[in-house]
Amino acid sequence: MLREVGGDLALEEDWPEPTGSAVAVRAAGVNFADVLIRRGLYPQMPELPHVLGNEVAGELDGRRVLALPRAAGGYAERVEVDPQWTFTLPENASFAAGASFLTTYLTAYIPLVHQVRVTPASTVLVHAGSGGVGCAAIQLAKQRGAKVIATASSDEKRAFALGVGADEAVGYDEIDDLRVDVVIDPVGGEVFTRSLPLLNPLGAIVAIGFAGGLWSDPSVQWLVGRNAAVVGVYLGRLMKLQPQLVHESAIELLALWARDELAPVVGATFPLGEAAAAHALIETRRHVGKVVLEP
């Protein structure tokens, strides 16, 4: 539980039990948004005290499920869920993989399917290609037939991105001569700004996150002159405003996973009591794939 901004994450025994449908949590996904909330940097801060964790996998009424909890709370042994946002875990999938799936894959899938044009003729640049969203974006862009170039900050991470399916992997200092049709950007900051001139005419950059710093607003005149677009995706708000679209996207993704066309990547697991260590791994940018807690 988080009781104050910048505070410790502590296990507590006296938190109220869920009153509605509740998943017995076997794995909880750790997202960069959790780190931002802990540091007081998230744009929509929850009231404190607060139990972090917006995706879980576990058991509900004898079924293996993955779920997006009603109001976070996934860093727990049990968490209340809305049946609408509870899905059957594929038969051979681990709970850790289940807790790695919904947030990352929905975040990549919705823009790639609904906001930008990706065809077998497209070249897609995926920043932070070894991270959770990056791995999902690589797999989904390849599934749509595109050529995929991934960026990552080390040789190890670039090799990891290639292993996930990227056609090429480069360092951030090697992007300036690239020309691409779509950029998937969970990094923000300078990387976002440097990526704008890489777009081919009618290309688009998808702003997902700001792990590397907040965005500098691009000039509308610049975008018009280059025939380029900036689109954004914010999954939490989209779930509230267009729940049917998000729900249908989740069903479509789960079908792809069940056919082994997607493979969630679990990079590290930690016991629930070591949530702070999981956050530290993400903050130091040493992780690959998704980081997961196991109560």
N, C-alpha and C positions, 0 to 999 in steps of 0.2 A: 504494500500500500504506500502511496505517496501522500504525505501530510503537508508538505510545504515545498515551494519551488526550490530546486537545488538540493532537496533533502535526500536522505537515505531511502532506499526501498526496503521495507521491513515486513516480515511475515507477521500476521496478526491472527489470533484465534477467535476474537469476539466480533468479527464483521457479521452483519445480519445474513442469515441464510436466504437464498432466493425463494420467492413466494410463488412464482409461476413455473412454467416449463424450464427445467434446468439441465444442462449438460454436465455430466461428470467428466471433467477436463483431463485428458491424457496428454495433450500438447497444446501450447499457446504460442502463436507467432509473435515475434518481436519486430516492430517496425520502427523506422526512423522517426515517425510521428511520436512514438512513445518517448523517445529521447528528447524531442523538442518540447513535449509537455513537461517532462521532468525539469528541463532547463528554463521553463517559462517563456519559450520562444514560439509556441504554436499559435497560429492566428486566432483560433477559437478555443481558448483555454477552458477546461472543465472546472467546476467548483471542487475545491479541496476540502476534506480528504478524498482521494480518488484511487480506484484500482485500475491500473493500466491494462491494455490488452484488448484489441478489437477483432481478433480472430482466433478460433479454437478448433480442436478436433477432440472427439471423445465419444461417450456413450449416452444415449437418450432412449429410454423405454426399450432397452434391449437392442437398439440399432447402433451401428457405428456411423457417426455423423461428423460433418464439419459445419461450422456456423459462424455467423457474424453477430456477436451479442448485442442486446438492446442498447446498452449504454456503456460500452467497453466492459471492464471487469474480468477479462480473460486470464489475468495472472492470479488464478485461484484454483481450488479443487473442484468447485462447482460454480456455474455461472448461468444466470437467467438468459433465455434466448426467446426470440420471436419465431414461431414455427415457420413463418414465411422465409426467414433467412437461415434455415437449417436444411442441409442437403445430405443425401446418403453418400458416405465415403466409398469410393471405388473398392471393389472386393479385395484386391491384392495390395492396396495402398497402406502405408504405415500412418499412424496418427501424426507423426512428425511431418510427413509429407502433406497430410491434410491441413495442418496448421500453417503450411507454407504456401497455400494455393490461392485462396479467394482474393485477398487484397492485391497481391502482386500481379496475378494474371488478369483480373478485372481491370486494374490500372493500365495495363498494356493493351489489353484486347479492345476496350471501348474506343480509344482513339484510333487504333489501327483499323478497326472495322467501320466505325461510325463517323470519324472526324477527318481522316486523311485518306488519300487514294494510294493503295498499295497493290501493285500488280507484279507479275513475273518480270516485267521490264524495269521495276523500281530498284534503286539502291537505297538502303535504309542504314543510317548511322545510329548506333545505340551507345549512348554514353553510360559509363559505369556498367559495362557489360558483364562483369562478374558478380554484380549484386543481385538481389532478389528480383526487382523489377527488370533489371537488365537481362537476366537469364530468361525471364518470361517473354520479354520483347523479342529477343533473338529467336526463340523457338516459334513464336507466333508469326513473325515476319517471314521466317523460312517456310512455315506452313502455308503461307500465302504466295510462295514462289519467289520472293525477293532475294536479291543479293544483300548480305548483311556484313557491315563493318562495325566492329566493336572497339570501344576505347577502354583502357584500364591503366592503372598507375604503375604496374610492375610486370616483369616478365611472367611471374607465377600467375597473376590474375589474367594476363592476356592469354596464356596457355589454357587457363580454365575456360575463358570465353570461347576459345576455339573448340574446346571439348564439348561445350554446350550446343555448338552448331554454327557459330559465326564463320563466315568465309575468310575474313581477315581480322586481325586485331592489332591495334596501333596504340602508341602512347599519345597523351594529350598534346605533346609538342609536335606531333606529326600530322595534325588534322588540317592545317591551313591550306594545303593544296588539294584537298578532297572536293569533289562535287557530288552531291547526293540529292535525292528527291524528298526524303523524310529524315528528320532527326528526332529521336526519342531521348529526352533530356531530364533525368532525375537530379541533375547536379546544380543547374542554375549558375548565378554569378558570372564570372568571366567566361566560363565555358559556354554558357548560353550566348553571350554576346559574340564570342569568336565563331560560333556555329552559324549565325545568321548569314554571313557571306558565302557559306558553303552550299546554300540551297540553289538548286536549278530553278529556272522559271516554272511557276506553278507548284513549287515545292512548299513544304510546311515543316515547322518545328513544333514539337509537342512539349509544352512546359508542364512537368509533372511535380518536381520538387526543387528544393533549394539547399541541398546538402552542402554545396560549395559557396553559398551566399545568396542573398536576395537578388532578384532580377533588376536590371536597368531597363526601363521601358523603351522598346524600340520605337523609332519615329514612324508614324503612319505614312508619311511621305516616302520614307525609305522602303517600306513594305510594298507600297503601291508601285514605286519605280522598279522594284525587282520582281514584281508579280509573285510575291511570296506571302506566306501566312504564318501567324502564330496562333496556335490553339492551346487551350488549357484543359486539364482534367483534374477534378477534385471529387474523389469517389464518395466521400461521406455526404457531401451536399447533393450529389446526383442520386444517391439512394433515397433521399427525402423528396426530391423534386420529380424524378422519373424512376420510381421503383420498379415498374414493369420492365423497362429497358435493362436495368441492371440485373434483375432476376432472370430474365431471358438469356442475358449474356452469361450468367453463371451456369445455367443449364447447358448452354452450348459448349462452354469450356469443359464442364464435367464430362460431356459426351466425347470430346476430343481426348481427354485424359483416359477415359475408359477404353478407348481404342488404341491407347499407347502412342498417340500422336503428340502428346505433351508429357513432360517429366519434371515435376517440381524438384528443385535442388535444395536439399538440406545441407547447409555448410557447417553448422555447429549446434550442439544441444547443451543445455545447462539445466541443472536442477532448479526448481522454482525458487528456492532460497538463495540462489546465486544470480538473481535477475540483474543486480548491479554489475556483475562481471559480464553478463551478456550485453548490457548497454555500453560498457567500456570497450568491448570488442568492436562494436559498431562505430563508436565515436573515434576510435583510432584508425578506422578504415582498413582494418586488417582482415575483415571477414570476407568470405565468398558465399554466394547463395544466400539462403535464408537462415536466420538465427532463431532457435526455438527453445522454449522452456518446457520442461517435463515435470509436472507436479508428482 
